[in-house]
């Protein structure tokens, strides 16, 4: 698993808090076998100077993941990461606050775009990663506001006769006015 996230510019307030938060959360991502990599359109020298500020404000001793220097904006263009409403001093578009989660099959599993004025919620990114990893191997989906350890929903494609073998902890069906039995809940599978 990997997370690629872009940010508008080095030495900016929101970006500094985001990269610092991600640095503090690296142990959580490592528990989930997930690597982080950031991207901006600034230079390697700019990144190296900025990392000193990030480490100081995040209270971390080392900076635990790489930042891609995409000065020519080649990757940002290729991945659709540019924000036409945000430009640098030269009038060039800056990268948006994109988050891409890529699975072990090298396929995009999630894409989130935040505006420049809104910092990312890394607790949500971890929650989504937990859901993606769970649902990649179990025949469940995660409902709104699900958190790791919470009840999951049995996929509609699972036949009733297969439920006992797949969900030994049981399944609860929520009754709805239509009478259709599609809201099937089960404790989170191991």
Secondary structure, DSSP 4 states (H G I P E B T S, - for coil): -EEEEE-S-TT-HHHHHHHHHHHHHHHHHHHTT-EEEEEESS-HHHHHHHHHHHHHHHT-SS--SEEEE-TT-HHHHHTT-EEEEEE-TTSPEEE-EEEEEE-TTS-EEEEEEE-TTS---HHHHHHHHHHHHHHHHSSEE--TT--TTS-EEE-TTS-GGGHHHH-TT--EEPP-TT-----EEEPPP-
